[in-house]
Amino acid sequence: MTEITFEELRGLIAAQEVRGSRVEVTFKCPTTGASHESSAGIRKGKGLGNVALSAAKQGMWRSLRSGIMRAISGALGSGAMASVGRQVSNQMVRDASQGSQFTGEDVEAAVVEAFQSVQSKFRREGQGWVAAHGEVSADVADTGFQAQLRQGPVSERYDQGVLARVLVEVARGDGKLSSEEEALLGTFVDPSMGTIAELATRPPLSSVELSETSAAARDTILMLGWALALSDQSLAPSEQARLAEVASGFEISAEQAAVLQGYAQAFLVDQALEAAYASGSRDPAAHQEAMAVAAAIGLSAEAAELADVRFRKAKGIV
């Protein structure tokens, strides 16, 4: 992938705010006015040179995780609960980084990382960026993932609490919960349900607790659990086992659970392909990364090729 610099993004930045150890940015096309919000963690000593060196290995996966978090936000809604959750998460991050000082270069590096999450919405033009031609919504071809989010909203408070606990159980499936995962999950969880650290100490959801969820929300909760697990680069056997237990507690058949896992896989691959075709034609390096993502999350070479063809058809790319 061609290296992205902060200087070439200046013309896109409509708003930028540092909140604790994260930067929130609104990127706006100066020509069309199309805008997209994104955020990224700020790390001390994370200069732009380091961003360039790690982008090929980490940028794609960070982008996928950001996409999943946006999907979770959409599932929970953007009302008071999400707003309060953001405030608490920001305070958690501020407390954790109290006394830390970030340099301007640290912040600029985070802005570049934030842009990588929405890069597919823009294309290079001259020395800057503008909205991509033929830009479409993140739905791409209105995937099963997006349809499930619409058809099975997680709107009941009890269901939201179960979703939060499932996500925490998945995030700590490898035995630990990173500070980044804690902060990200805290963005969407009502603090009255407990902090993410507190939720992480609770025992796994029982079959009785799972059985009390709304029937309409169960498929969505399991699908989002799969999406979070798959976006972590390495799917631990313990995560797979726990998601199978959740499906059983929801009384979701093995066949339907496989369908929901497939929705999550397709959603992640579509996001990876967005970066591969950001300019309207294939970027070979980015496409290779997208195919590597497909393999990493369990798609066969044939299934990955089919996903690529369907993506191009939806985008009108030959």
Backbone bond lengths (Angstrom), bond angles and torsions (degrees), N, CA, C in turn:
res aa  C-N    CA-C-N  psi(-1)  N-CA   C-N-CA  omega(-1)  CA-C   N-CA-C  phi
1 M - - - 1.452 - - 1.519 110.89 -
2 T 1.331 116.82 144.89 1.449 120.51 176.60 1.522 109.24 -70.82
3 E 1.324 116.86 136.84 1.456 121.07 -178.64 1.526 111.14 -64.15
4 I 1.314 116.62 138.39 1.467 122.57 176.28 1.517 107.93 -102.78
5 T 1.323 117.00 133.05 1.456 121.38 179.09 1.523 110.47 -110.87
6 F 1.312 115.76 156.61 1.464 120.11 178.42 1.525 110.63 -64.58
7 E 1.316 117.11 -37.71 1.466 121.05 -177.03 1.518 111.64 -57.99
8 E 1.344 117.76 -41.37 1.453 119.26 -177.76 1.529 112.10 -73.87
9 L 1.337 117.05 -11.59 1.464 120.71 178.91 1.521 112.63 -93.27
10 R 1.316 117.36 -11.74 1.475 120.30 -175.12 1.521 112.43 -51.80
11 G 1.322 116.88 -42.56 1.459 120.12 -177.52 1.506 114.19 -69.47
12 L 1.338 116.79 -12.65 1.468 121.01 179.94 1.518 112.81 -94.49
13 I 1.327 117.43 -20.35 1.464 120.83 -171.44 1.529 110.61 -78.40
14 A 1.348 115.75 106.86 1.460 121.10 178.60 1.521 111.28 -89.70
15 A 1.324 116.80 -29.10 1.467 121.99 178.71 1.512 108.74 -154.45
16 Q 1.319 115.23 143.45 1.465 120.51 -179.80 1.518 108.11 -148.49
17 E 1.319 116.45 127.10 1.467 120.22 -179.26 1.519 110.01 -140.69
18 V 1.324 116.08 130.76 1.453 121.80 175.30 1.517 108.57 -89.95
19 R 1.327 115.61 123.57 1.470 121.54 178.20 1.520 107.49 -123.05
20 G 1.318 115.10 102.42 1.451 119.27 -177.77 1.518 110.18 63.52
21 S 1.320 116.90 -119.54 1.462 120.48 -179.86 1.525 111.56 -105.81
22 R 1.329 116.97 24.50 1.464 121.45 174.66 1.515 109.96 -129.11
23 V 1.322 115.93 152.29 1.447 120.87 174.14 1.525 107.85 -116.30
24 E 1.330 116.52 133.05 1.459 122.30 178.25 1.520 107.52 -109.24
25 V 1.316 116.62 129.57 1.456 121.66 -172.73 1.527 110.51 -131.72
26 T 1.331 115.97 140.37 1.453 121.93 169.75 1.515 107.48 -110.18
27 F 1.324 116.41 117.79 1.459 121.80 178.14 1.533 108.17 -98.54
28 K 1.329 116.92 126.04 1.462 121.33 -175.19 1.517 110.77 -129.42
29 C 1.341 116.28 128.47 1.460 121.09 179.15 1.527 109.48 -67.94
30 P 1.325 119.28 124.82 1.470 121.42 -179.19 1.519 112.92 -68.75
31 T 1.330 117.70 -15.91 1.467 121.12 -177.91 1.519 112.74 -93.76
32 T 1.340 116.23 -50.42 1.464 120.31 -175.30 1.525 113.60 -98.81
33 G 1.321 116.88 -19.17 1.462 120.15 -177.67 1.517 113.37 84.32
34 A 1.350 117.93 -1.95 1.473 120.72 178.26 1.525 109.32 -63.36
35 S 1.327 117.16 132.98 1.459 120.21 -177.30 1.521 111.52 -129.77
36 H 1.325 115.08 152.82 1.462 122.14 179.38 1.518 108.66 -142.96
37 E 1.336 116.00 135.59 1.455 121.28 -179.90 1.532 110.40 -97.25
38 S 1.317 115.33 147.17 1.454 120.32 177.74 1.520 108.66 -155.58
39 S 1.316 116.60 170.11 1.461 121.13 178.54 1.516 109.02 -151.90
40 A 1.322 115.73 163.29 1.468 121.13 178.40 1.519 108.73 -157.16
41 G 1.321 115.97 155.56 1.454 120.98 177.21 1.520 110.94 -77.29
42 I 1.328 115.58 145.84 1.468 121.48 177.22 1.516 107.55 -101.94
43 R 1.316 116.34 132.03 1.456 120.25 179.63 1.517 109.97 -125.59
44 K 1.319 115.26 135.05 1.462 120.21 -179.58 1.522 110.02 -60.33
45 G 1.328 114.92 134.28 1.451 120.47 178.23 1.511 113.78 75.43
46 K 1.350 117.54 8.29 1.461 120.93 -179.83 1.519 108.02 -87.33
47 G 1.325 116.77 75.02 1.455 121.27 -178.40 1.502 112.02 -71.53
48 L 1.336 115.90 168.97 1.449 120.90 -178.63 1.518 111.53 -63.88
49 G 1.319 116.82 -31.60 1.455 118.67 177.44 1.508 111.23 -61.77
50 N 1.334 116.15 -39.94 1.452 120.07 178.59 1.520 111.92 -68.06
51 V 1.351 115.85 -34.16 1.458 119.10 176.55 1.517 109.83 -61.48
52 A 1.341 116.17 -44.56 1.462 120.22 -179.66 1.520 110.94 -62.06
53 L 1.321 117.17 -39.73 1.453 120.28 -177.41 1.520 112.10 -69.67
54 S 1.334 116.07 -34.63 1.467 118.50 -175.01 1.519 113.21 -96.38
55 A 1.332 117.40 -7.68 1.466 119.55 -172.96 1.517 112.38 -59.19
56 A 1.321 116.86 -43.05 1.456 119.49 -176.59 1.518 112.05 -62.08
57 K 1.347 116.36 -34.85 1.457 119.76 -176.82 1.526 112.51 -89.21
58 Q 1.337 117.37 -38.60 1.459 120.57 -171.04 1.523 114.55 -108.55
59 G 1.339 117.80 -26.64 1.454 120.01 -173.95 1.510 113.87 -58.05
60 M 1.329 116.40 -43.87 1.455 120.07 -178.29 1.521 111.07 -62.81
61 W 1.322 117.90 -45.48 1.459 120.51 -177.62 1.518 111.49 -68.48
62 R 1.337 117.55 -36.51 1.470 119.52 175.93 1.521 110.04 -62.76
63 S 1.327 116.07 -40.32 1.454 120.73 178.78 1.524 111.00 -62.17
64 L 1.338 116.37 -42.38 1.460 120.36 178.67 1.521 111.18 -63.08
65 R 1.336 116.43 -43.94 1.467 119.79 179.46 1.529 110.42 -62.85
66 S 1.333 117.30 -39.20 1.468 120.78 178.05 1.524 110.71 -62.84
67 G 1.335 116.01 -39.55 1.456 119.59 178.24 1.512 112.30 -63.57
68 I 1.321 116.39 -39.85 1.462 120.34 177.57 1.519 110.70 -64.05
69 M 1.334 116.62 -41.83 1.455 119.57 -179.84 1.533 111.35 -64.06
70 R 1.340 116.24 -36.15 1.469 118.94 176.67 1.527 109.95 -66.31
71 A 1.335 117.15 -37.35 1.456 120.60 178.44 1.530 110.83 -65.14
72 I 1.335 116.47 -40.02 1.463 120.38 177.37 1.523 110.12 -63.44
73 S 1.323 115.83 -42.01 1.460 120.20 177.82 1.524 110.47 -59.29
74 G 1.349 115.35 -42.63 1.456 118.81 179.26 1.517 112.13 -65.36
75 A 1.331 116.20 -36.28 1.463 120.04 -179.99 1.519 111.45 -66.89
76 L 1.328 116.38 -35.54 1.463 120.91 -178.25 1.510 112.53 -86.74
77 G 1.335 117.27 -17.68 1.452 120.44 -177.16 1.507 110.86 91.60
78 S 1.320 116.05 166.43 1.464 121.01 -175.94 1.520 111.49 -114.97
79 G 1.321 116.52 29.82 1.451 120.09 -178.21 1.509 112.85 -84.78
80 A 1.342 115.72 -148.97 1.460 121.03 -173.96 1.510 111.76 -62.79
81 M 1.342 116.97 -36.63 1.450 119.51 -176.49 1.518 111.28 -61.06
82 A 1.340 116.28 -48.00 1.465 119.36 -179.53 1.515 110.75 -65.80
83 S 1.342 116.38 -37.24 1.463 120.34 -179.07 1.516 111.04 -64.07
84 V 1.335 116.19 -46.76 1.458 119.85 178.39 1.517 110.44 -63.18
85 G 1.349 115.48 -40.43 1.454 119.84 179.09 1.514 111.93 -59.21
86 R 1.329 117.43 -40.77 1.459 120.70 179.15 1.517 110.57 -62.85
87 Q 1.349 116.69 -42.33 1.460 120.04 -179.10 1.530 110.48 -61.61
88 V 1.326 116.31 -44.52 1.459 119.90 -179.00 1.521 110.01 -65.41
89 S 1.346 116.00 -44.09 1.461 119.34 179.92 1.514 110.95 -60.58
90 N 1.341 116.45 -42.59 1.461 119.64 179.70 1.520 110.93 -62.19
91 Q 1.361 117.21 -39.32 1.451 120.19 179.55 1.522 110.41 -67.77
92 M 1.342 116.62 -37.70 1.461 120.38 177.10 1.520 110.58 -59.53
93 V 1.327 115.02 -43.95 1.462 119.42 -179.11 1.519 110.41 -66.84
94 R 1.334 116.83 -41.15 1.464 120.41 178.98 1.516 110.62 -61.72
95 D 1.333 116.09 -43.59 1.464 119.36 179.94 1.521 111.16 -63.35
96 A 1.358 114.94 -41.47 1.461 119.18 -177.59 1.519 112.16 -66.22
97 S 1.332 116.40 -29.39 1.460 119.35 -175.46 1.532 112.09 -108.68
98 Q 1.340 117.03 17.88 1.454 120.95 -177.73 1.529 110.01 -56.19
99 G 1.303 114.57 130.73 1.452 119.86 179.38 1.518 112.45 91.05
100 S 1.341 117.62 -9.29 1.456 120.13 179.77 1.516 109.49 -82.28
101 Q 1.302 116.73 146.66 1.454 122.73 177.46 1.514 108.19 -123.11
102 F 1.336 116.46 127.70 1.453 120.68 177.22 1.525 109.21 -102.61
103 T 1.304 115.82 138.40 1.460 120.48 177.18 1.523 109.48 -81.37
104 G 1.332 115.29 165.25 1.458 119.79 176.90 1.511 111.19 -59.66
105 E 1.330 116.72 -34.90 1.456 120.28 179.64 1.520 110.96 -69.12
106 D 1.346 117.69 -34.68 1.468 120.70 176.27 1.529 109.96 -60.57
107 V 1.345 115.72 -44.51 1.466 120.62 -178.65 1.528 110.18 -67.19
108 E 1.329 116.69 -42.82 1.461 119.97 179.72 1.526 110.79 -61.26
109 A 1.320 116.78 -39.73 1.463 120.54 178.08 1.525 110.25 -62.46
110 A 1.339 117.15 -39.39 1.463 121.12 178.88 1.525 110.73 -66.92
111 V 1.345 116.95 -36.81 1.466 120.67 177.77 1.530 110.01 -62.37
112 V 1.320 116.29 -42.01 1.469 120.32 177.82 1.527 110.02 -61.92
113 E 1.334 117.13 -42.48 1.466 120.04 178.12 1.526 110.67 -63.78
114 A 1.337 116.94 -39.87 1.464 120.46 178.59 1.525 110.28 -61.89
115 F 1.327 116.36 -39.44 1.463 119.87 -179.67 1.524 111.40 -65.18
116 Q 1.331 117.41 -34.05 1.458 120.51 -179.42 1.518 111.77 -59.14
117 S 1.345 117.06 -26.55 1.462 120.54 -179.98 1.524 112.36 -73.35
118 V 1.335 117.39 -23.68 1.472 120.76 -178.60 1.528 111.01 -120.76
119 Q 1.318 116.21 13.34 1.463 120.78 -175.63 1.521 112.26 -56.31
120 S 1.323 117.58 -34.05 1.462 120.36 -176.82 1.522 112.44 -64.64
121 K 1.327 117.17 -16.31 1.462 121.01 179.94 1.532 112.24 -83.22
122 F 1.327 116.21 -6.11 1.464 120.98 -177.32 1.526 110.26 -130.57
123 R 1.308 115.76 164.97 1.460 121.40 174.97 1.526 108.68 -137.43
124 R 1.325 115.54 151.86 1.457 120.47 178.57 1.527 110.19 -70.41
125 E 1.298 115.32 138.76 1.465 121.12 173.74 1.518 107.61 -144.25
126 G 1.338 116.39 110.87 1.458 120.08 -175.70 1.507 110.37 65.11
127 Q 1.332 116.23 -125.91 1.457 121.81 -179.52 1.525 112.76 -96.52
128 G 1.338 116.68 6.35 1.464 119.21 -178.07 1.517 111.81 -136.02
129 W 1.341 114.98 -158.28 1.457 121.57 -177.10 1.523 109.99 -132.87
130 V 1.337 116.31 147.28 1.464 122.64 174.58 1.521 107.64 -135.59
131 A 1.344 116.34 170.26 1.462 119.89 179.80 1.522 109.88 -60.08
132 A 1.321 116.23 142.37 1.462 120.94 -179.25 1.517 110.36 -66.57
133 H 1.320 116.83 143.14 1.463 121.37 174.56 1.520 108.92 -65.18
134 G 1.310 115.43 140.81 1.452 119.10 177.12 1.503 112.88 65.30
135 E 1.332 116.25 28.45 1.467 119.12 -178.04 1.518 110.47 -59.58
136 V 1.307 115.65 133.42 1.454 121.16 177.38 1.513 108.44 -124.20
137 S 1.301 116.88 170.18 1.455 120.25 -179.54 1.508 109.80 -68.82
138 A 1.343 115.08 167.89 1.461 120.62 -179.61 1.525 111.78 -65.57
139 D 1.341 116.73 -9.58 1.455 120.06 179.20 1.528 111.53 -64.37
140 V 1.340 116.10 -24.00 1.455 123.32 -174.40 1.524 108.32 56.75
141 A 1.305 119.81 -97.50 1.464 121.20 -179.41 1.528 110.05 -107.90
142 D 1.334 116.94 33.68 1.456 122.56 -177.60 1.523 109.25 52.20
143 T 1.308 115.37 67.29 1.456 121.76 -174.44 1.519 112.34 -66.43
144 G 1.333 115.18 167.18 1.449 119.93 175.84 1.511 111.80 -59.65
145 F 1.336 116.83 -31.50 1.460 121.67 178.33 1.526 110.04 -60.34
146 Q 1.325 116.46 -50.84 1.469 120.31 -178.90 1.521 111.32 -66.07
147 A 1.325 116.14 -39.54 1.464 119.35 179.04 1.522 111.12 -63.06
148 Q 1.338 116.79 -39.54 1.456 120.68 179.16 1.522 111.00 -64.31
149 L 1.328 117.79 -39.98 1.461 120.48 178.11 1.527 111.27 -60.70
150 R 1.332 116.00 -37.72 1.471 119.24 179.67 1.521 111.58 -73.26
151 Q 1.324 115.73 -42.55 1.454 119.86 -173.91 1.523 113.40 -77.71
152 G 1.334 116.40 -26.25 1.462 119.70 -177.33 1.511 112.54 -126.75
153 P 1.329 118.55 62.10 1.466 120.00 -178.90 1.523 111.89 -63.28
154 V 1.317 115.31 144.98 1.474 120.56 178.33 1.520 106.57 -95.00
155 S 1.324 116.16 79.62 1.467 121.14 -170.75 1.524 114.12 -102.81
156 E 1.336 117.71 -23.00 1.464 119.91 179.91 1.526 109.83 -78.87
157 R 1.332 116.06 141.62 1.459 120.01 -176.19 1.529 112.25 -58.59
158 Y 1.330 117.15 -42.32 1.460 119.18 -179.78 1.525 110.10 -62.77
159 D 1.331 116.31 -42.04 1.461 120.56 179.48 1.536 110.61 -62.74
160 Q 1.334 116.27 -38.72 1.465 120.32 178.64 1.523 111.08 -63.68
161 G 1.332 115.35 -38.89 1.455 119.24 177.90 1.523 111.59 -65.50
162 V 1.335 116.78 -40.11 1.464 120.20 178.01 1.521 110.11 -66.05
163 L 1.343 117.39 -41.76 1.464 120.29 176.93 1.523 110.57 -58.45
164 A 1.334 116.89 -45.45 1.464 120.42 179.44 1.522 110.98 -59.00
165 R 1.320 116.99 -43.60 1.463 120.07 -178.13 1.530 111.59 -70.38
166 V 1.331 117.23 -37.18 1.473 120.00 176.77 1.527 109.81 -61.99
167 L 1.352 116.43 -44.25 1.461 119.83 -179.37 1.528 111.43 -63.76
168 V 1.329 116.31 -40.48 1.467 119.65 178.16 1.524 110.18 -65.32
169 E 1.335 117.48 -41.89 1.460 120.56 178.88 1.524 111.32 -62.35
170 V 1.330 116.49 -38.57 1.464 120.28 177.93 1.524 110.30 -68.58
171 A 1.339 116.41 -44.81 1.461 120.98 -177.30 1.530 111.89 -61.62
172 R 1.323 117.09 -32.97 1.468 119.80 179.43 1.522 111.63 -101.06
173 G 1.328 115.22 19.88 1.459 119.76 -178.47 1.511 113.44 -63.60
174 D 1.350 115.97 -25.41 1.465 119.29 178.60 1.520 111.66 -89.66
175 G 1.343 115.86 11.22 1.463 120.22 175.60 1.506 115.23 99.04
176 K 1.321 117.30 -5.94 1.467 118.94 179.96 1.523 109.63 -148.21
177 L 1.329 114.79 157.47 1.462 121.90 177.44 1.514 106.97 -120.59
178 S 1.339 117.30 113.48 1.458 120.27 -176.58 1.524 110.34 -71.56
179 S 1.324 116.07 158.14 1.460 120.82 179.29 1.518 110.63 -63.04
180 E 1.343 117.00 -33.96 1.467 120.41 178.74 1.524 110.75 -66.97
181 E 1.338 116.74 -43.63 1.465 120.08 177.83 1.524 110.43 -64.32
182 E 1.320 116.54 -39.38 1.461 120.48 179.33 1.521 111.05 -61.51
183 A 1.342 116.30 -43.88 1.463 120.31 -179.62 1.522 111.37 -67.84
184 L 1.333 116.69 -42.72 1.452 120.46 -178.76 1.524 111.45 -65.14
185 L 1.322 117.46 -47.06 1.453 120.30 179.47 1.523 111.10 -64.92
186 G 1.329 116.09 -34.31 1.455 119.77 179.13 1.512 113.35 -63.79
187 T 1.332 116.63 -20.32 1.461 120.94 179.48 1.520 111.49 -65.05
188 F 1.339 117.96 -25.91 1.455 120.27 -171.77 1.520 114.20 -116.21
189 V 1.313 117.11 2.52 1.466 119.55 -175.44 1.517 110.66 -107.95
190 D 1.311 115.95 128.56 1.458 122.16 177.36 1.529 108.80 -59.23
191 P 1.344 117.98 122.16 1.469 119.95 -177.78 1.519 113.87 -61.23
192 S 1.339 117.32 -20.13 1.464 118.67 178.07 1.528 111.38 -69.13
193 M 1.343 116.93 -15.75 1.459 120.73 176.03 1.525 111.23 -82.62
194 G 1.339 115.69 -10.09 1.454 120.93 -176.88 1.511 110.35 112.90
195 T 1.320 116.74 154.03 1.456 119.92 176.65 1.527 109.37 -69.74
196 I 1.319 116.27 164.54 1.463 120.01 178.46 1.524 110.00 -61.77
197 A 1.335 116.81 -39.26 1.467 119.95 178.45 1.524 110.58 -61.42
198 E 1.332 116.84 -39.47 1.461 120.35 179.08 1.530 110.81 -68.49
199 L 1.326 116.98 -42.41 1.461 120.52 179.21 1.524 110.82 -62.18
200 A 1.341 115.63 -33.28 1.467 120.15 -178.61 1.523 112.21 -67.77
201 T 1.341 117.76 -19.61 1.465 120.47 -179.68 1.526 112.13 -89.78
202 R 1.322 117.32 -7.98 1.464 119.97 -177.94 1.525 110.48 -78.08
203 P 1.314 117.15 153.03 1.472 119.63 178.58 1.524 109.85 -68.02
204 P 1.327 117.89 159.96 1.465 120.63 178.91 1.523 111.04 -56.70
205 L 1.322 115.51 147.96 1.457 120.71 177.06 1.524 109.83 -56.42
206 S 1.315 116.22 135.01 1.461 120.55 179.52 1.523 110.24 -84.59
207 S 1.309 116.24 165.18 1.464 120.12 177.92 1.524 110.91 -62.39
208 V 1.340 116.54 -32.20 1.467 120.09 178.11 1.531 109.91 -66.38
209 E 1.324 116.83 -45.79 1.468 119.81 178.81 1.520 111.19 -61.44
210 L 1.314 115.97 -42.20 1.467 119.63 -179.64 1.522 111.30 -66.54
211 S 1.317 117.30 -35.96 1.469 121.09 -177.34 1.523 112.80 -69.14
212 E 1.327 117.27 -16.90 1.464 120.73 -178.11 1.536 112.68 -88.82
213 T 1.300 118.24 1.86 1.467 120.74 177.79 1.523 110.11 -75.49
214 S 1.333 116.20 160.97 1.461 121.40 176.18 1.518 109.24 -67.93
215 A 1.311 116.40 135.81 1.463 120.52 -177.73 1.525 111.46 -57.45
216 A 1.334 116.80 -37.34 1.470 120.79 -176.15 1.522 112.78 -68.56
217 A 1.352 116.64 -24.99 1.469 119.96 -175.56 1.522 113.44 -91.01
218 R 1.313 117.65 -14.81 1.469 120.60 -171.07 1.528 112.55 -62.62
219 D 1.327 116.97 -45.96 1.467 119.19 -179.26 1.520 110.93 -61.80
220 T 1.334 116.39 -39.67 1.466 120.15 -179.49 1.521 110.81 -65.41
221 I 1.319 117.55 -43.54 1.467 120.99 -179.86 1.521 110.33 -60.86
222 L 1.329 116.75 -45.92 1.471 119.72 -179.88 1.526 110.64 -65.42
223 M 1.323 117.58 -41.15 1.462 121.01 179.66 1.525 111.36 -61.74
224 L 1.328 117.26 -43.34 1.464 120.44 179.06 1.525 110.94 -67.82
225 G 1.326 116.83 -34.10 1.457 119.24 175.07 1.524 111.29 -62.10
226 W 1.330 116.15 -43.02 1.465 120.41 177.18 1.526 110.89 -63.99
227 A 1.323 116.85 -41.63 1.460 120.06 -178.71 1.522 111.43 -62.13
228 L 1.329 116.56 -42.98 1.459 119.78 178.93 1.524 110.57 -65.18
229 A 1.325 117.03 -43.23 1.464 120.67 -179.49 1.526 111.01 -62.62
230 L 1.319 117.60 -43.14 1.464 121.88 -177.13 1.523 112.69 -71.04
231 S 1.326 117.38 -25.64 1.465 120.60 -176.70 1.523 112.97 -82.92
232 D 1.322 117.01 7.57 1.463 121.45 -175.58 1.529 113.03 -100.52
233 Q 1.332 117.68 18.21 1.462 125.18 177.91 1.528 113.78 70.68
234 S 1.305 117.97 -41.76 1.469 119.74 179.82 1.522 108.81 -130.20
235 L 1.329 115.84 119.06 1.462 121.36 -178.82 1.522 108.90 -89.52
236 A 1.323 115.49 110.22 1.458 120.58 -177.70 1.531 110.10 -75.01
237 P 1.332 117.76 144.01 1.469 120.75 176.38 1.528 112.00 -55.09
238 S 1.333 116.38 -33.64 1.469 119.63 -179.90 1.523 111.26 -65.88
239 E 1.336 116.77 -33.25 1.466 120.59 177.87 1.524 110.20 -68.72
240 Q 1.330 116.53 -43.46 1.459 120.41 178.13 1.521 110.56 -61.62
241 A 1.317 115.76 -43.05 1.457 120.01 -179.06 1.521 111.07 -64.16
242 R 1.333 116.17 -41.41 1.464 119.20 -179.20 1.524 111.13 -67.12
243 L 1.322 117.62 -39.52 1.460 120.32 178.91 1.524 111.06 -66.57
244 A 1.328 117.02 -33.14 1.467 120.58 175.38 1.529 110.14 -65.87
245 E 1.339 116.65 -38.44 1.468 120.69 177.31 1.524 111.02 -66.20
246 V 1.337 116.24 -40.18 1.465 120.21 178.30 1.527 109.90 -62.90
247 A 1.335 116.57 -43.81 1.466 120.18 178.42 1.526 110.55 -59.44
248 S 1.324 116.57 -41.98 1.466 120.71 179.19 1.516 110.66 -63.89
249 G 1.349 116.36 -42.52 1.463 120.16 178.63 1.516 112.57 -64.25
250 F 1.318 116.08 -30.32 1.467 121.52 177.74 1.531 111.71 -82.43
251 E 1.334 116.56 -7.23 1.461 123.21 -175.39 1.530 110.82 61.62
252 I 1.343 114.93 38.43 1.458 121.55 174.96 1.520 107.77 -93.82
253 S 1.312 117.29 128.32 1.461 121.27 -177.06 1.526 110.72 -64.98
254 A 1.316 115.59 158.69 1.465 120.32 178.21 1.520 110.91 -60.30
255 E 1.337 116.40 -36.20 1.465 120.59 179.76 1.524 110.99 -65.75
256 Q 1.335 117.39 -45.09 1.458 120.60 -179.90 1.523 110.91 -69.46
257 A 1.332 116.92 -35.84 1.465 120.33 177.36 1.527 109.96 -61.52
258 A 1.323 116.99 -38.98 1.462 120.97 178.18 1.523 110.80 -65.68
259 V 1.322 116.83 -37.35 1.474 120.74 177.25 1.521 110.10 -62.48
260 L 1.328 116.83 -44.42 1.468 121.22 -178.95 1.527 111.07 -66.68
261 Q 1.327 116.38 -37.53 1.458 119.72 174.75 1.529 109.67 -62.66
262 G 1.329 116.31 -39.73 1.459 120.89 177.73 1.514 112.29 -62.91
263 Y 1.341 117.26 -38.78 1.465 120.52 176.53 1.527 110.37 -59.73
264 A 1.333 115.65 -43.73 1.463 119.91 -179.43 1.528 110.61 -65.22
265 Q 1.327 117.10 -41.87 1.464 120.59 178.46 1.525 110.96 -61.80
266 A 1.330 116.49 -45.15 1.463 120.60 -178.69 1.524 111.18 -63.85
267 F 1.330 116.11 -38.93 1.465 120.14 179.48 1.524 110.68 -62.10
268 L 1.325 116.62 -44.12 1.458 120.56 -179.52 1.523 111.82 -66.57
269 V 1.323 116.70 -41.58 1.462 119.57 179.43 1.525 110.43 -65.90
270 D 1.331 117.60 -40.22 1.466 120.27 177.63 1.526 111.22 -58.86
271 Q 1.330 116.31 -41.06 1.466 119.32 178.47 1.525 110.99 -64.04
272 A 1.323 116.20 -41.84 1.461 119.68 178.99 1.524 110.67 -64.24
273 L 1.325 116.84 -37.80 1.460 120.55 179.34 1.525 111.90 -70.55
274 E 1.333 117.24 -26.50 1.466 120.18 175.37 1.523 109.85 -55.65
275 A 1.323 116.76 -43.07 1.464 120.80 179.82 1.522 110.85 -70.32
276 A 1.334 117.14 -33.58 1.461 121.07 -178.13 1.522 112.49 -69.46
277 Y 1.342 117.00 -26.99 1.464 121.29 -177.50 1.529 111.42 -120.38
278 A 1.320 117.32 28.30 1.463 121.37 -175.50 1.524 112.76 -58.69
279 S 1.320 117.84 -32.87 1.466 121.44 -176.68 1.522 112.34 -90.26
280 G 1.326 117.80 -0.89 1.453 121.18 -176.79 1.517 112.61 96.10
281 S 1.318 116.55 -5.71 1.459 121.93 174.25 1.520 107.79 -139.13
282 R 1.326 116.14 166.98 1.456 120.04 -173.17 1.526 112.36 -74.30
283 D 1.342 115.38 128.55 1.456 122.16 168.81 1.531 105.10 -92.30
284 P 1.343 117.94 110.27 1.472 120.02 -173.60 1.524 114.00 -55.15
285 A 1.342 117.17 -43.34 1.466 119.49 -178.26 1.527 110.72 -66.26
286 A 1.334 116.38 -44.16 1.464 120.23 -179.68 1.523 110.57 -67.31
287 H 1.325 116.90 -35.23 1.461 120.21 178.71 1.524 110.42 -66.99
288 Q 1.316 116.18 -38.62 1.463 119.78 177.27 1.525 109.98 -62.06
289 E 1.336 117.18 -40.31 1.463 120.96 177.17 1.518 110.53 -63.52
290 A 1.344 116.80 -41.70 1.461 120.64 -179.61 1.521 110.81 -62.19
291 M 1.335 117.08 -41.71 1.456 120.34 178.54 1.536 110.68 -67.79
292 A 1.335 116.74 -32.98 1.460 120.46 176.40 1.527 109.96 -66.30
293 V 1.333 116.63 -37.99 1.463 121.13 175.95 1.524 109.75 -61.85
294 A 1.340 116.20 -46.12 1.462 120.59 -179.53 1.519 111.02 -57.57
295 A 1.330 116.42 -44.30 1.464 120.17 179.18 1.520 111.13 -65.87
296 A 1.326 116.45 -39.70 1.463 120.82 -177.08 1.521 112.26 -65.35
297 I 1.338 117.40 -30.04 1.466 119.68 -178.31 1.525 111.73 -96.88
298 G 1.334 116.20 11.18 1.455 119.55 169.63 1.508 117.46 99.15
299 L 1.341 119.35 10.05 1.459 120.57 178.12 1.523 110.15 -84.80
300 S 1.312 116.65 140.62 1.460 120.93 174.87 1.521 108.97 -72.61
301 A 1.328 116.35 165.48 1.464 120.35 178.56 1.520 110.85 -59.73
302 E 1.335 116.94 -38.21 1.465 120.84 179.47 1.521 111.23 -66.92
303 A 1.333 116.74 -43.02 1.467 120.18 179.42 1.519 111.01 -65.80
304 A 1.340 117.00 -36.82 1.462 120.76 178.35 1.527 110.43 -66.46
305 E 1.329 116.56 -40.35 1.463 119.78 178.39 1.526 110.66 -64.62
306 L 1.339 116.28 -40.67 1.457 120.26 178.58 1.526 110.49 -62.90
307 A 1.336 116.84 -41.06 1.465 120.58 177.64 1.521 110.47 -61.83
308 D 1.321 116.43 -39.71 1.458 121.01 179.16 1.523 110.78 -64.38
309 V 1.325 117.45 -45.15 1.466 121.54 -179.43 1.534 110.50 -63.11
310 R 1.327 116.20 -45.29 1.468 119.66 -179.83 1.519 111.38 -64.03
311 F 1.329 116.26 -37.41 1.458 119.61 177.98 1.529 110.17 -62.80
312 R 1.336 116.22 -46.51 1.459 119.93 -179.03 1.520 111.73 -64.38
313 K 1.337 116.91 -37.03 1.466 119.94 177.39 1.522 110.46 -62.58
314 A 1.346 115.78 -43.70 1.462 119.86 -179.55 1.518 112.11 -65.00
315 K 1.314 116.65 -31.57 1.463 122.28 -178.53 1.530 112.48 -89.65
316 G 1.317 117.10 -10.52 1.456 119.26 -176.48 1.515 112.46 75.10
317 I 1.331 116.73 29.32 1.473 121.74 -179.37 1.520 108.49 -104.87
318 V 1.301 117.14 125.19 1.454 121.42 -178.16 1.527 109.93 -75.86
